[in-house]
Amino acid sequence: MQMTPEEYRRRVEGCWIGKNIGGTLGMPMEWNRATNDVSYYTHDISGEPLPNDDLDIQVLWLLALEDNGLDLDAKVLGRYFNELMIFTHAEYGTAKANLRVGLEPPYSGIYKNDFKHSCGSFIRSEIWACLFPGHPALAAKYAFEDAMVDHGDGEGVYAEVFFAALESAAFFEPSLERLVEIGLSYIPADCAVARAIRDGVDFARRGVSKETAREYMMQHYIGHIEWHYMSPEDEKKGYGEGPFGFDVPSNMFIIAYNLIAGRGDLEKSMCDAVWFGEDTDCTAGTIAALHGIRCGIDSIDQKWIEPIGTKIKTISIDPFRMESRIPKDIYEFSARIERLHAEAARKFRLDGPAKDFTAPAWFTNIYDDMRVVTYRFDYINVRLDYMGDPVIRAGEPKRIRFLISNTAKSVSTERLNLHLYTADEMQVLPGKTLSTLVTMGHMGSGISAVEFELSLEQAARPLYRGVLEITFEDSKRGRIYHVPFVLLNEGGAHVDSKFEKNGPPMCPNQPRV
């Protein structure tokens, strides 16, 4: 099956106008824990869409792709995220704080991140699907790198991988139920995201009412709600409590249920998704973007397009440095994506869609990288494993591990010299300098694991930076590789905000009752 350039373009345009439509429809009710009866826009219509980070970050990834080409990973995306994405709340803020001290992805999204199971990554999956239509494995691999920036090893990663794969397949596969099956093949069957999706689909298949489906979701998948509106009915039922930051499973349930129950009816699916409450702009935006991919921009009724137009309005990208580079509308955005898609087709030698859209056997191996920082060099890859939190304290030895893989195309076994540069006062076992032998894969594992134990008698700094320097003993002597790491001397622990629930706040930034 082939797709004409014109058909591809109309589907990509449909994706972005759908993202604006659903996001604008759901934005006024975002994070209300209540049912919301909507059938049309409820904001003051001005001819423009409401700005939304769901689309903004995908614009930011467009700029990263244009600057770096397709050879980018979580570390590159993390730099753009840290420097140019100006929101500082929830998982965004935690990731930026971690990135600023030198914690690279996935640890930027892991360390002290209560929101790694939240919704900030699946909302930006469409760009990878549009780059790789009909190639879900490639779309999902890039989505994995993307999600680790601020969701680390959390459920948020699985949510973005699921949607990137599903949306990529949607350029060619018309069946919504089959698309869900394809997406599920890319994530662990026992993760909370997968369970919520299967439950949502099951309720829709059996014709269970949305009222009954929502009750089940509220009893099994909700996270904690703190500062947002909750209806008296939900509060009376005790639906205000749940794991803090555990937001993505409930929203996966909402999308899955309404995709299947809606049977391709865009208006019903996205309005009913908003009815469920929770992250309403994200659920409606994802549903409408998927409709645009499946059916193209011409399938969307003008009553949804005319009131908001086709502009792209941003709210979370640095306006001072990036304004001149932001696409002015969804057509320019689509054209620039189309150019990158052509580059991707050349780079990966893509001629038509993949023969099988389900996850290849190797795909689940990528989840082994959810707790290591990967550095790719000419002849080797190095994975930094903090073996727990990236923290060191006086009198408590800290172990870190480097997994060194021989990736040279020539058949060669290499002896590498390693030197660990650390603070003078830091003791290192078995020593700061040693060597290791890395074979080719066909002669063994091709991987050498090197561990160091670091310790301090006194911790006099808030953080400690270090570098592993790697050189070749014989051939390739001119190659010198550096792998940085950072260890925090950090105390304190998160405390539940109930301690602030003691009446009207004295300061405007205190949590409200």
C-alpha angles and dihedrals in degrees: 000000000000132000124214119234089245092053091048091050094050091050093051090048088049089052095056097040087049090052090054093045097050093040092051092046093052102035098087090057098039111150095357107145094215141085113273119203104208133154099166143007115313100188126092100279111229103164092263135087122250110258114250137183088221088076098026096067091050088055087052090052088051089058091047090052093048090050099042107022119222094314094094133119140179092291093056092045089047091058092053090044093051097044104035109025104083103190112108105183133107116340091352093059096043092050092048091049090051093045091052092060092048104265105143125204131315090028090050085065097037110046112092090334109147089177100059087108092053136100107265098105110041088057090069100047099104097080092064092050091050091050092050109030110182093010105092095168092060093043090049093048092055090044088054091055090046096050095049090066093076105003100047109181096346137119088264089073092056091049094056093044090051094052097042090055094044093047093047091053090046091074086073110011113077100187114095093201091051090049091055090051090051092050092048091054089068098056134057111277092224099051118112092244092057093046092051092048093049091049092049092050092046093052091049094047091052092050094243111171119254089242092058092041091053092050090054091048092050091052097047113024115027125119127213117292115208119158104014133089119280123187117243088241093057092042091052090053091053095248094142094083130078139113110315112255093004093130110128102072094060091049091049088055090051094051095043093048095048096043091057098035091048093054094207096316101135096195095049095043098050097038091050090048089056089048089063092060124209115098093002101168090051097047095045092041093052093047093049094045090052090050089053091052093048099043108017132237093287090065093064116094113244090231086077096043105041098060093054103027125205102287123126111228118186132201107169105045120093102263096197097060103025108035095098091052099047113106110251095219143358091270094059090043090052093047092053091048089050091057091051090048089056089051090049091051090054095044096049095032093238115180108174126327125320115274092234122030097195119099114282117235093257096054099085088058089076090072088069085074095058092099102033132075108230123213117187119203135171098274105008142036120217124201117198113210116189089194091223130342117358090244135123126188134183112276094009114103114224123206124206128179135207119202108202118196125193106228099164114138090217117079102252140134113217136202110213128200115218129196124180113210110203140149112300092241093055117100115217128198133231081012141280094267128049142130135237136194119231116193129197114267094251090055095053135315094321087220130102120196115207121186130194128192113213125193141172130201089203127013105216100165133063090233140005124218125201141172133211109214117203125194133169119249098211124001122028090030091160091067117097120174128192127202113189125205136178131207120196124217091210134160135177131067137232112269124205112257092232085098088072095050095097104117134297112352117257090208125043094234096058118105109265125236 
